């Protein structure tokens, strides 16, 4: 088993990465827990709820199950209240431990519910998508969506453990695998040029879920994110670079409607746009822009964004957590493996939007 440790001010905890870890979840349940609330959705539950519940029951604690509707379109207040309803109806107390069994939507909502219920209870992340395993389950960012913006309402709240079983990815649709790989290659873009090179050479193996390739990609991604989060838990500086491509990506999700594109698909396409912006503003070499575009294409994500019209694009991007005083700020690359966070001239942004987008039919 590989263990990566996160040491953030809001909590120190392990990320356990091991095939079969789903059958050992009881090992991470705090000994003083009074009960466990396992929260999932029908798709994931159909594959893994019985295994996870049996594993959790080995702790000797009472286990209740709360089911949420599936999909990004349900990442909202109404669904969040279903968690609170289940916890209150089952008389869960302050020592109840929540377990998020699912992808990024489930993980974000369960984390937010844990931060709020009785002003804070413990929770464990058990991510079942590649995107959640390499990104959203690590670092304590929790949220729900608002019709006017993605992840605009939430909290920084760290889990007590992250349990990653690469074996669960075998039931993942190919589109979800591609979406997760977008977050993997992001780490190479912003921090680790050698890892970017490795992803270029192993894109096919990653899409095929080759065990060795995927295990290494998960481990390296978690190492990078853990290091960044440990230095900047609340995204006051360094952690912002983890949002490379996300300002464009969130605009795509919001503009098309949540769930039309997968989050990772939108981020992958957004990274291509961010690379184009980097070329205009930071002088990123055209050859490196092509490398980003071709790697995004190679992992199976879109590389051409919808064209909402330049003004609508900018309006959508204004509702972004990185915007300050109405000034849009972006993560850009002077070169692959290095990222900066700064405003971009509006004319440069308009140029990129005009160049990269095609009309929505």
N, C-alpha and C positions, 0 to 999 in steps of 0.2 A: 504494500500500500504506500502511495505517495501522500505526504501531508505538506500542505502549504499553509503557513500561519499568517493571519492578518492581525496586526497590532495597531489598531486605531484607538484614539482617545475614547470613543464610544463603546469599545469592547474588543477584547482579544479572543480570537477563536480559530479553530482549525478548519481547513478545507481538506476533507478526506477524499482521495481519488483512487478508486479501486473497483474492478469488476466484481460484482456480487455484493457491493456495499449496501444495496437495497435490503439485503437479508440480515443486516447487522445494525439497523437503525437504533435499536435499544441501547447500544453502547454510547450514544450521544445524548440520551435523555437524562437531564439532571436528576440526581438521586432523590431530591426533595420535591419533585413534581407530584401534584395531587391527581392530575389527569392529563390526557393528551387529546387535542383536537386536530385530527387529520383533515386537511382541506384540499380538495382537488376538483376536477371537472369530469364529465362523463367519458370523454375520449381517453384521458390518462387513466382514469379509474378502471375502465374496461380492461386495460392491460396490467396495471400494477397495484391497484388498491388492496387486493387480497394479500399479496406478498408483503406490502408495506405494513398493513394492519397486523398481520401475524408477527412480523418483525418487531413492531412497536409493543405488542402485547407481551413480548418476552421481558419487558421492563417491569411487569407486574402492575402497571397502572391501568386505570380505566381509559379506554380509547373510544372517542365518539367520532363520527364522520359527518362532515358538512360538504355538500356538493354545490358548485357554482356553475353557471352556464359557461359554455366554451367560447373563447374568442375575444379579440381586442375590442370589439364593439360593446362588450359587457364589462369593460374595465371602468366602472362608474360608481356613483354613490349608491345606487339601488342595489347593485351586486355586493358592495361592501357591507351594506346593512344586512344582507343575508348571513354574513359571517357573524355579525353581532347578535342577530336573532338566534342563531344556532348556539352560540356560547351562552347566552342568557337563559335560553330554554333548558339547556343542560346544566345550568347552575355552575358554570365554570368560574373558578376563583383566581386570585392573583398568582397562584402557583401552577395554574394550568399552562402547559406548553403547547403552542401551536406548531403544526408541521405543514409546510407548504409543499405539496406533491404535485408538481406540474411545471409548466414553462414560465416565461417571464410575467405573463399576466397574473397567474396565480401567485407567484412569488412576490410581486409588487403589492398586490392587494392584501395578502396574508401578513406581509411585513408591516403595512400601514395599519391593518387591524390590530396587530400586536402592539404597535406603538400607542394606539389609542385606548384599547380595552383596559378598563380599570387603571388608566394612565400608564400602562406599560406592562406587558407580560413577555415572557421569553418565547422565542420561536426558532425553528430549525428549517433551513432550506434544503429541499430534496429536488433539485432541478432535473427535469426529464427531457428537455430539448437542448440541443447543442448551444444555442444562443444563451439560454439561461445558465448552462454549465460554465461557459467561458466569460460571461459578463454580468447579467442582471442579478444573479444570486449572490454575487460577491460585492461587498462594499456598503451595504446598508441603505441604498437609495430605494425608497418605497413611495408609491403614489397611485392615484387614480387619474383618469383623463377627464377633461372638461370639454364641452363642445367647442370652445374657443381655443383650446390648446392642449397638447399632450403632456401628461405628467406634471401639470401645473399645481396640483394640490397633493401634498405628501409630507414625508418626514425622513430625516436621516435616522435610521434605527438599525443597529447591527444584530444579526442573528447570534445564536450561541454556537452554531456549527453549520457547515455546508457539507452535505453528503452527496458526492458525485459518483454515480455508477455508469461508466461508459456503455455498459451492456444494454441499457434501456434505449439507446439511440437506434437499435436495430429495428424498432417499430416506427421510426420517424419517417414521414414522407420525404421524398427527395427534395421537394421545395423547401421544407423546414431545415434540412441539412444545409442547403445553399445559404439560407438566411442566417444560420448560425455561423457559417464560415466567413460571412462579411465581418462579423465582430472579431474573428480570429485574425484576419489579415489587417484589420485596423491597428492591432498592436505592433505589427511590423512597420506599418506606415509611420507611426508616431514616435516609436521608441527604439525599435530593434531592426536595423536594416538586414542583418544576417537572417533573422526570422522571416522577414519579407522574402528574401531570396529562397529560403527553405520552402515557403508556401508556394512560390512560383513553381518549384521543381516537384512539389507533392500535391498539387491541386487535384489531380485525378485520383490519387490514393485517398485524399480527404473526402472527396465526394462519394467515393465507394465505401467509406467508413472502414478503411483498413485499420485494424486494431492498433498497431504500433504508431501509425501516423496520427490517428485521432487522439490517442492517449498523450502523445507528446504535445500536440496542439493545445489540448486542454490544460496540461500541466504548465506549459510556457505562458499561456494566456493568463492563467490564475496567478502565476508568479509576478507577472508584470502588473496586473491590476492590484494585487495585494500590496506591492511596493508603493504604488502611487497612492492608494487609499490610506495606507499607513502614514504617509507624509502629509496628506491633505484630505481629511475625511469629509469636510463639508464644502468642497469644491470652491474654495476661496482663491485658488491659484492653479497649481499644478494639475489637479484632478480634471480641470476643464478640458485638457487635451484628450481625455477619453471620449469626448463628444465629437471627435473628428467625423465629419460627414453628417452629423445628427441635425444641425440646423436646417440643412436642405432636406434631410430625410423626414424630419418631423413635419415640415411643410407639406411634403408629398402625402404623408399619412392623413394630415388634417384636411388638406385640399380635396383628396379623393374620397375621404370618409374612412374612419378607422376600420381596418380589417380588409380593405380592398387590396392593398399590398401588405405583405408581412413586414414587420418592423425591420428585420435584417435586410430585406430586399430594398426598402427605402433608404436605409443607411448605406448599403453598397452603392446604390446609384448616387446618393449624396456625396460619397467619398470621391466619385469621379468628378462631380461638380466642384467639390472643395479642392481637388487637385488642379482643375482648370483655373480656379480663382487664385490658387497658390502660384501658378505660372505668371499670372498678370501682376500680382501684388508682391510676391516674394521671389520671383525669378526661378521657380522650380523648372528644371530642364524639361523640354518637350518630350524627350525620351522617357523621363520618369512619369510624366502624365500618362503616356501610352502604357507604361508598365502597370500603373494603377488600374487604368481602364481594362486592360487585357486580363489582369488577374481577377477583377470583379466579374468580367465575362466568363472566365475559365471556371469559376466556382458556381456559375449558374444564376447570377443575379442580373437584373436589368442594368443597362449602362446609359439608357436614354430616358430622361425624366419627362413627365407630362408638362405641357405648357399651359399654365393657368393664365398667362399674360403677365408681363413683367410687374405691373403694379400689384396684381393679386399675389404673386410670389412674394413680393416684399412685405405686403400686408400679413401674409401667413407667417413669415419669418420674424415679424415684429413680436409675435406672441411666443417668445423663446426666453428661457431662463437666463441666457447669456446676454440678452439685450439690456443695456443700462442707459437710462435717460433717452430712450428712443434710438440709441446708436447700436447698430448691428455689429456684433463681434463674431469672429470666426476662428476656428483652429485651422491653421495653414502650415504647409510644409516648405521650408527652404530647400530641403532635400529629403529623400526617403530615409526614415529613421530618426527624424528630428521635427518637432512641432513647436509652433508659437501660437499665441492667443492674442488677437488684436483686432481693432476695427478694420473694415475694408472700405475703400472709397466707393461711394454709391455708383459712380460711373463704371468702375471695374465690375461691380456686382451685376449691373444691368448688361454689360458686355457678355459676361459669362452666361447669364440667364438666356439671353438672346441666342447665344452660340449652342448651348447644350440641350435646350428643350424642343419638343415637337408638339404640335397642336393636339389637344384632347379631342378625340372623335366622339 
